[in-house]
């Protein structure tokens, strides 16, 4: 049974003294890494020794959620401390377009507004130096990059392969990868550089590797290793290249931890590791690819781009020796926009006066894993066609409602403690609870002024599967696309 915060005042007194000296904060956020893809969450196929050790040294969260089912919404939530529906970044930028579907879906905001006070900007007011490395995906224009959003030191990588385009702000130093250097290796090298350069002031570093996002590409020796393991185990998933990428990601984590140790900062550095959304099961793209089937999120249902647990429940591991007891586990209901108030509290930074912060500080939970954050529910808003139908969701306690937004009125209800795989829809049996959660979800959507789909006067069932580009307005090859809801052949 999770305890209320009021029952642990003595623990909070200890907590306050534990971070009297402002900690360094490092947040590593993987791209498309599933909840079940690493050792601490039960994966026995992919070798993740550094993440295993991070969990052994810190706290593992079992019920932590990405704020969005795809990358940009979650990244928006992390930077702003808000549910992304308030800002309108509800799809990956620029999103998808299906002009002949049942409903017209809203366009997403194309960049994080510059008047949003980011977590980095808040920490800078408390004396922190700030750095950002890796994928940003919150606006393509130069003016919307991390350098203009509170980050003193930034290296934003623009594409999935190396060599690639890098926007680097690091004094007068030009940082470039070697021609044969894998992206994850270069991102780790940049993180080591940043940590090694810090001296007197506390620092906040966000490392956002592109891994394990498609297209799949990894070192040949690691790929061969997992091809052999898959052959011996007689298994099809995860894809061997994906498994190799996950081990590369684990190595990045190990190098960051080692850099902190080398700098003599282990005892005063918080390291958090998470993902921006759930794992990708199948690639639905414009051309057939050898890496169509990527990974499985079992025992969770669904994948990236869906509001089932497989699309939004993700790992969270936090290590901070003065505060977090080693080897602990918490089932606290928590979400990506909780990072902002958590980091601000630890760093002694004030929250912005004129910006709603939807997150709740996890500092009490980090002090005592039994403490439940003071919140009534968490909400999700994904009004887009992607890997499923437009939908919104609410989790209140152990109950979760998914409400479809494609003008059908359909909803699904799950009791997660007994059904983590969401296989038993209780909406017909629990009509009263469905009505209650629908009302609460609707009220929340009104509060945040969530953008909603509208009936499509151009609806054409025969053309509904067509995908068009929002970048150039041209139709894309739809042969490998799916209808919604997906059929067994699609999945």
LOLODREN-874706 format. One record per residue: residue in one letter; x, y, z of N, C-alpha, C in turn. Coordinates in steps of 0.2 Angstrom, whole numbers, plus 2048, in hexadecimal, padded with zeros to 3 digits. Layout:
residues N
AXYZXYZXYZ
...
This chain:
residues 491
X8047FA800800800800804806800
X80380B7FB8078117FB805815800
X80A81980380881E809807825806
X80382880A80283080980883380B
X80983980880F83D80980F840811
X80984181480984481A80B83F820
X80B83881E80E834823815833823
X81983781F82083681F82483C820
X82184182582584782682C846828
X82E84182C83584082E83983E828
X83683A82483A83981E83C83F81A
X83784381983884981583D84E819
X83D84E81F84385282384984F821
X84A84982085084681E852848817
X84C84781384D84980C85085080B
X84D85580E84F85C80D85785C80F
X85985981486085A816864856811
X86285080E86684C809868850803
X8648558018668597FB8678607FC
X86986180286B86880487086B7FF
X8758677FD87A8687F88768677F1
X87686B7ED87286A7E78758657E3
X8718607E187485A7DD87585C7D6
X87A8587D387A8587CB8748537C9
X8718557C386C8517C186D84F7BA
X86D8487B886E8467B28678427B0
X8648447AB85E8407A985F83D7A2
X85F8367A186083379B85A830799
X85783379385183079085282D789
X85182678985182278384C82477F
X84C82277884782377384481C771
X83E81C77383A81677183C80F775
X83F81077A84180A77E83A807782
X8398017818337FE7858347FD78C
X82F7FC79082F7FB7978327F4798
X8327EF7948347E879583B7E7792
X83E7EC78F8447EB78B84A7EA78F
X84A7EC7958517EC7998507E779F
X8567E57A18577E07A78537E27AD
X8537E87B084F7E97B68487E87B5
X8457E87AF83E7E77AE83C7E07AB
X8417DB7AC8407D47AB8427D27A4
X8467D67A08497D379A84F7CF79B
X84E7C97998547C479A8587C3793
X8567C778E85A7C578885F7CB786
X85D7D17878627D67868667D878C
X86D7D878B8717D97908727E1792
X86F7E379886F7EA79A8737EA7A1
X8797E97A287C7E87A887C7EF7AC
X87D7F47A887E7FB7AB8777FE7AE
X8727FC7AA86B7FE7AD8697F97B2
X86B7F37B286A7EE7B886D7F17BE
X8747F47BD8777F77C38747FD7C5
X8728017C186E8087C28688067C7
X8648017C585E7FF7C98607FC7D0
X8667F87D08687F67D686B7FB7DB
X86D8017D886F8067DC86A80B7DE
X86480B7DB85F8107DB85880D7DC
X8538117D984C80F7DA84980E7D3
X8468087D28428077CC83B8087CD
X83880C7C883180D7C882D8087C4
X8288057C68248007C281E8037BE
X81C8097C181680C7BE8178137BC
X81D8147B881E81A7B581C81B7AE
X81A8217AC8178217A581A8277A1
X81C82679B81D82B79681782F795
X81883679581283A79480F83978D
X81283778881083678281182F77F
X80E82D77A80F827777814827771
X81682E77081C82F76B82083476E
X82683676A82B83976D82A84176F
X82884576A82784C76C82384E771
X81D84B77281984C77881C84B77F
X81F84577F823844786829849787
X82C84B78183284F78282F856784
X82985878182685E78382485E78B
X82285978D820858794826859799
X82B85579783185679B83485D79C
X83486079683786779683286C799
X82C86B79982787079B82486F7A2
X8248687A48218667AA8198667AA
X8178667A48108677A280E86079E
X80885F79F80585A79A80585D793
X80885A78E80985D788802860784
X7FD85D7867F68607837F5867785
X7F886A78A7F787178B7FB875786
X80087278380487677E802874777
X80086E7767FD86C77080286876C
X80886676F80C86176C80A85A76E
X80585876A80285176C80484C767
X80884D76280A84875D81284975C
X81584575981C84675881C84B752
X82185075382185574E824853747
X82085474281A858741814853741
X81484D74280F84874380D84573C
X80784273C80583E7367FE841734
X7FC84072E7F684372B7F383D727
X7EC83C7297E88377257E283B723
X7E283E71E7DC84371C7D584071B
X7D583971A7CF8367187CC83171E
X7CF8327247CD82E72A7C683172C
X7C482D7317BD82F7347BD836737
X7C383873A7C383F73D7C984273B
X7C984973B7CF84D73A7D284E741
X7D984D7417DC84D7477E0854747
X7E185774E7E485D74E7EB85D74C
X7ED8637497F58647487F886574F
X7FE86274F80286375580686A755
X80786D75B80C87375B813871759
X81687575581C873751822874755
X82287775B82887875F82687A766
X82A87876A82987A77182A882772
X82488577482488D77482A88F778
X82D89577583389877983189B77F
X82B89D78082989F78782789A78C
X82889478A82788E78F82E88E793
X82D88F79A83388E79E83588779F
X83A88579C83C87E79D83F87C7A3
X8408767A48438737AA84A8767AB
X84E8767A58558797A58558807A7
X8508847A585088B7A784E88C7AE
X84A8887B18498887B884F8877BC
X8538817BA8598807BE85E8857BD
X85F8887B786488D7B68638937BC
X85C8947BD85B89A7C285E8987C9
X85F8917CA86288F7D186988D7D0
X86C8907CB87488F7CA8768897C6
X8728867C38748807BF8778827B8
X87C87E7B687E87E7AF87A8787AC
X8798797A68748757A387787279C
X87586C79A877869794872864791
X87286478B86D85F78787185C781
X87085578187485177C86E84D779
X86E84C77286A84776F86484A76B
X85F84676B85984876785584D76B
X85285276884E85776B847857768
X84685776283F85675F83A85A762
X83C86176383786576683786C761
X83886B75B83987175683F870752
X83E87174C844870748848877746
X84587D74784888374684E88474B
X85388874985888974E85688D754
X85189175384F89575984C89175F
X84A88B75D84688676184A881764
X85188176385587C76685787D76D
X85A87877085C87877785F87E77A
X86488177586888777786388D778
X85D88D77685989277785389077C
X85488B77F84F88878485288778B
X85888A78C85B88A793861885793
X86388378E86987E78E86F88278C
X87488279187B88678F87F88278A
X87E87B78B88387778787F872783
X87F87277D87A86D77987D86A773
X87B86477287D86176C87785C769
X87385F76586D85C76286F85975C
X86D85275C86F84E75686884E751
X86984F74B86385074786184A743
X86484474386283E73F864838742
X86183274086282C743869829742
X86D82B73D87382873B87982D73C
X87F82A73D88582E73C88982D736
X88C83173288C83873588683C734
X88484073887E84473787F84B739
X87984F73987A85673A879857742
X87E85B74587E85D74C87D86474D
X87986675187986D75387C86D75A
X88287075A886870760888877763
X88687876988887E76C88D87C772
X89387D77189887C77689E881776
X89C8877788A288C7778A488D770
X8AA88D76F8AD88D7688AF886766
X8AE8817698B087A7688AC877763
X8AE87475D8AA8717598AA86975A
X8A586675C8A485F75E8A185B758
X8A58567558A38527508A484B751
X8A084774F8A184074F8A683D74A
X8A983874C8AE8357478A9832741
X8AC83173B8A882F7358A5828737
X8A882473A8A681D73C8A381C742
X8A182274689F82174D89882074D
X89581B75188E81B75288B820756
X885822755882828758882827760
X88082176288082076A88782176D
X88C81F76989382076C89482776C
X89382B76789483276789083676D
X88A83476E88683777388983677A
X88B83077B88F82E781895832782
X89983377C89F83777D89D83E77E
X89884177C89684877D894848785
X89184378788F84478E895843793
X89A83F7918A083F7958A3845795
X8A384978F8A784F78E8A3854793
X89D85579389985979789A85879E
X89A8527A189B8517A88A28537AA
X8A78517A58AE8527A78AF85A7A8
X8AB85E7A48AD8657A48AA8697AA
X8A58657AE8A28697B38A68697B9
X8A686F7BD8AA8707C28A78727C9
X8A68797C98A387C7CF89B87C7D0
X89887D7CB89187E7CB88D8777CA
X8878767CD8848707CC8818707C4
X88086A7C287E86A7BB8788657BA
X8758677B486F8637B28708617AB
X87185A7A98728587A386D8537A1
X86A85479B86585079886884D792
X86884679286B84278D86583E789
X86484078385E83D780861839779
X86383377A86682F77586082D770
X86282D76985D82B76485C824765
X86082076885F81876985981876D
X85481376C85580E76785080E762
X84F81576084A81675A84C813754
X84781174F84980F74984C815745
X84F81473F85180E73C85680A740
X85680374085A7FF7448617FF741
X86680174686D80074387280074A
X8767FB74A87B7FA74F8817F774D
X8867F675288C7F375188B7EC74E
X88F7EA74988E7E37478907DD74C
X8947DF7508967D97558907D875A
X88D7DE75C8877DD7608817DA75D
X8807DC75787B7D975387C7D1752
X8827CF7518837C87508827C4757
X8847C875C8837C576387B7C3764
X8777C87628707C776386D7C275E
X86F7C275886D7BD75386E7B6756
X8747B57598757AE75B8717AD761
X8707B276686C7B176C8657AF769
X8627B376585B7B276285B7AB75F
X8607A975B85F7A275885F79D75D
X86379D76386479876885D79876C
X85A79E76D85479F77184E79D76D
X84E79D76684979C7628437A2762
X8467A87638417AD7638427B275E
X83D7B675C83D7BB75783D7C2759
X83B7C375F83C7CA7628407CA768
X8447CF76A8447D57668497D4760
X8487D975B84D7D87558547D9757
X8587D475585F7D47578637DB757
X8617DF7528647E67518617EA757
X85B7EA7588587ED75E85B7EC764
X85C7E576585F7E376B8667E676C
X86A7E67668717E97668717F0768
X86C7F476586B7FB76786A7FC76E
X8667F87718647F877886A7F777C
X86F7F277A8757F277E8797F877D
X8797FB77787D80177687B80677B
X87480777B87180C78087380A787
X87380478987680279087D804791
X88180478C88880678C88880D78D
X88481178A88481878B88381A792
X87E81779587C81879C8828167A1
X88681179F88C80F7A38918147A2
X89281779C89781C79C89582379F
X88F82479F88D82A7A388E8297AB
X88C8247AD88E8227B48958227B6
X89981F7B18A081F7B28A38267B2
X8A182B7AE8A38317AD8A28357B4
X89C8347B789A8377BD89F8357C3
X8A082E7C38A582B7C78AC82E7C7
X8AE82F7C08B58317BF8B58387C2
X8B083C7C18B08437C38AF8447CB
X8AE83E7CE8AE83F7D58A78417D8
X8A28417D489B8447D589683F7D6
X8978387D78928337D888D8357DE
X8908377E488C8377E988783D7E9
X8898427E48848487E48818497DD
X8808437DA87D8437D387783F7D2
X8728417D086C83D7CF86C83B7C8
X86B8357C686B8327C086482F7BF
X8608317BA85982E7B885A82C7B1
X8568267B08568237AA84F8217A8
X84C8237A28468227A0845821798
X83F82179683E82178E83882678D
X83882878683382D78482D82A782
X82C823781826820780828818780
X82281477F82380D77F82780B779
X82880477982C80177382880076D
X82B8007678287FF7618287F875F
X8227F575E8217EE75C8227ED755
X81F7F175181F7F074A8207F7746
X8247F77418257FD73D8207FE738
X81C80373881780473381A80A72F
X81C80972981F80E72581D80E71E
X82081271A81E81371382180E70F
X82780B71182A80570D82B7FF712
X82B7F970F82D7F37138347F4715
X8357F171C83C7F171E83D7EB722
X8447E97228457E37268447E372D
X8447E97308437EA73783C7EC739
X8377E97358307EB73682E7E973E
X8307E374082E7E17478347E274B
X8337E67508397E975483A7E575B
X8347E675F8357E476682E7E2769
X82E7DF76E8277DD7718277E1778
X8217E377A8207E778081D7E2786
X81C7DC7848197D778881D7D778F
X8197D77958127D579580D7DB794
X80F7E179280B7E67918087E678A
X8027E97897FF7E97828017EF77E
X8017EE7788027F47748097F6773
X80A7FC7708117FE76E81180676D
X81680876C81781076A811812766
X80F81876780981B763802818765
X80281576B7FC81276E7FB814775
X7F58157787F481677F7F3810783
X7F480A7807F58047847FC805788
X7FC80178D80280179280980178E
X8097FD78980F7FC785811802781
X80D80778080F80D77D811812782
X80F81278881081878D813816793
X81380F79581780E79C81E80C79A
X82281079D82A80F79C82E80E7A2
X83480D7A183980C7A783A8137AA
X83B8137B083E8187B48438167BA
X8498177B984E8157BE85181C7C1
X85281D7C78558237CA85A8207CF
X8608237CF8658227D38688297D6
X8678297DD86A82F7E086C82D7E7
X87282C7E98748287EF87282C7F5
X8728337F68708367FC8688357FE
X8648337F985D8337FA85A82D7F8
X85C8297F38598237F185C81D7F3
X8588197F785B8137FA85C80E7F4
X86280B7F48648067EE85F8007EE
X85E7FE7E885A7F87E78527F87E9
X8507FE7E98497FF7EA8447FF7E4
X83E7FE7E58397FE7E08338027E2
X8308067DD82A80A7DF8248097DA
X81E8087DC8198087D781580E7D7
X8188147D981581A7D981381C7D2
X80D81F7D180A8217CB80D8287C9
X8118277C481682D7C281682E7BB
X8188347B88188357B181E83A7AF
X81F83B7A982583F7A78258467A9
X81F8497AA81F8507AC8218517B3
X82284B7B782484C7BE82B84D7BE
X82F84C7B983684E7BA8388557BB
X8348597B88358617B98358637C0
X82F8627C482F8647CB8348607CF
X8358597CD83A8557D18418587D1
X84385A7CB84A85D7CA84A8647CD
X8458687CC84586E7CF84586E7D7
X84186A7DA8428697E18498677E4
X84C8627E08528607E28578667E1
X8578697DC85B86F7DB85A8757DE
X8558767E285387C7E58518817E0
X84E87F7DB84B8847D68448857D7
X84288C7D683B88D7D683788B7D0
X8318897D082D8887CB82B88E7C8
X82A88F7C18278957BE8218977C0
X82089E7C181A8A17C48148A07BF
X8158A17B980F8A27B480F89C7B0
X8118967B28118907AE80E88A7B2
X8088877B08068827B480B87C7B3
X80C8797B98108737BA80C86D7BC
X80B8687B78068637B880A85D7BC
X81085D7BC8148587BF8148597C7
X8168537CA8168537D181D8517D3
X8208547D88278527DA82784B7DC
X82C8477DA82D8407DC8328407E2
X8348457E58398457EA8378417F0
X8318427F282E83E7F882F8367F6
X82D8347F082D82D7EE83482B7EE
X83982F7EC84082D7EB84382C7F2
X8408307F784282F7FE83F828801
X8398277FF83582180283181E7FC
X8338187FA82F8157F48288147F5
X8268147FB81F8137FD81A8197FC
X81D81F7FB8198257FB8178267F4
X8108277F480D8287ED80C8307EC
X80E8327E680D8397E480683C7E5
X8058427E77FF8457E97FB8477E2
X7F88427DF7F48437D97EE83F7D8
X7E98417D57E383D7D47E38397CE
X7E783B7C97E78377C37EC8397BE
X7EE8367B97F28387B37EE8377AD
X7F083B7A87EC83C7A27F083C79C
X7ED8397967F18387907EC83B78B
X7EF83E7867EB8417807EF84077A
X7EC83C7767F083A76F7EB83A76A
X7E88407677E38407637E583F75B
X7E983A75A7EC8397537EC832751
X7EC83174B7ED82A7487F4829747
X7F682374A7FD8227497FE81A749
X7FF81774F7FF8107507F880D752
X7F38127537ED8107557E8816754
X7E28167577DD81B7567DE82175A
X7DC8277597DC82D75D7D982B764
X7DC82D7697DA82A7707DC82F775
X7D982F77B7DB8327817DB82C787
X7DE82D78C7DE8297927DF82C798
X7DC82979E7DD82B7A47DF8257A9
X7E38257AD7E58207B27E38237B9
X7DF8217BD7DD8237C37DE81D7C8
X7E381D7CC7E48187D07E68127CC
X7E280C7CD7E48067C97E08057C3
X7DB80A7C27D780A7BC7D980E7B6
X7D880B7B07DA80F7AA7D580F7A5
X7D38157A37CE81579D7D1818797
X7D08157917D281778B7CC81A787
X7CC8207857C68237827C882477A
X7C58217767C682276F7C382976C
X7C782D7687C58337667C383475E
X7C182E75C7C082E7547B882E753
X7B58317577AD8327567A982C757
X7AC82775B7A882075C7A5820763
X7A88247677A682376E7A981D772
X7AD81976F7AF8137727B4815778
X7B481077D7B98117827BA80A785
X7C08097887C280378B7C5804792
X7C37FF7977C580079E7C97FA7A0
X7CE7FC7A47D37F67A67D47F77AE
X7D57F27B17D77F27B87DE7EF7B8
X7E37F37B97EA7F17B77ED7EC7BC
X7EC7ED7C27EF7E87C77EE7E07C5
X7E87DF7C27E67D87C07E77D77B9
X7E87DC7B57E87DC7AE7ED7E17AB
X7F47E07AC7F97E47A97F97E47A2
X7F77DE79F7F77DE7987F17E0794
X7EC7E37987E67E77957E27E2791
X7E17DC7937DD7D778F7D67D6791
X7D47D97967CD7D87997CA7DF799
X7C67E17947C37E87947BD7E7798
X7BC7EB79E7B77EB7A37B27F17A1
X7B27F479C7AE7FA79B7A67F879B
X7A47F279979D7F079979B7EE7A0
X7A07EB7A479E7E97AB79E7EF7AF
X7A27F47AE7A37FA7B37A18007AF
X79B8017AD7988077AA79980D7AE
X79780C7B47988127B979F8157B9
X7A48117BA7AA8137BA7AD8167B3
X7AA8137AE7AC8167A77A981D7A7
X7A381E7A97A08247A87A48297AD
X7A68277B37A982C7B77B082E7B4
X7B48297B27BA82A7AF7BA82E7A8
X7B582D7A47B483179E7B38387A0
X7AF83A7A57AD8407A87B38447AA
X7B78407AE7BE8437B17C38457AB
X7C38407A67C78417A07C584779C
X7BF84879B7BC84D7977BD85479B
X7BC8547A17BD85A7A57C585C7A5
X7C98577A57D08597A47D285C79E
X7CF8597987D085B7927CE862791
X7C88647947C686B7947CB870798
X7CD86D79D7D28717A17D887379E
X7DB86E79A7E18707967E087278F
X7DA87378D7D88757877DB870781
X7DA86A7827DD86577E7DA865777
X7DE8657727DB86576B7D885E769
X7D285F7667CF8587657CD85775E
X7CD85175C7CB8507557C4852753
X7C285374D7BB85574B7B9850745
X7B384F7447B084B73F7B384E738
X7B58497347B884B72E7B384A728
X7B18507257AD85071F7AF84C719
X7B684B7197B98487137BA840715
X7B783E71A7B883771C7B6832716
X7BB82E7147BA82970F7BD822711
X7B981D7137BB8177167C0814711
X7BF81470B7C38117067CA814706
X7CB81B7087D181E7077D482070E
X7D081D7137D281F71A7DA81D71C
X7DC8177197E381571B7E9819718
X7E781E7137EC8227107F0827715
X7F68277147FA82C7187FD831714
X7FD8377167FF83D712805841717
X80984471380F84771780D84E719
X80E84F71F80D85672281385B720
X81885871E81E85C71C81D85F715
X81A85B71081A85D70981385D706
X80E85A70A80785A707806854702
X80B84F70280A84A6FD808844700
X8058406FC8038396FE8098356FF
X80883070480E82C70580B825703
X81082070180E81970080B816706
X80581470580181170B80080A70B
X8048067078037FF7068057FC70D
X8097FE71180B7FB7178087FE71D
X80380271C8008057217FA801723
X7F78037297F27FF72C7EB80272D
X7E67FF72D7E080272F7DF802737
X7DA8067397D98077407D2805742
X7D18007477D67FD74B7D97F8747
X7E07F67497E37F17457E07EA745
X7E17E77407DF7E073F7E47DB742
X7E37D57427E87D07447EE7D073F
X7EC7D17397F17D17347F67D7734
X7F37DC7377F77E27387FC7E273D
X7FA7DE7437FE7DE7498027D7749
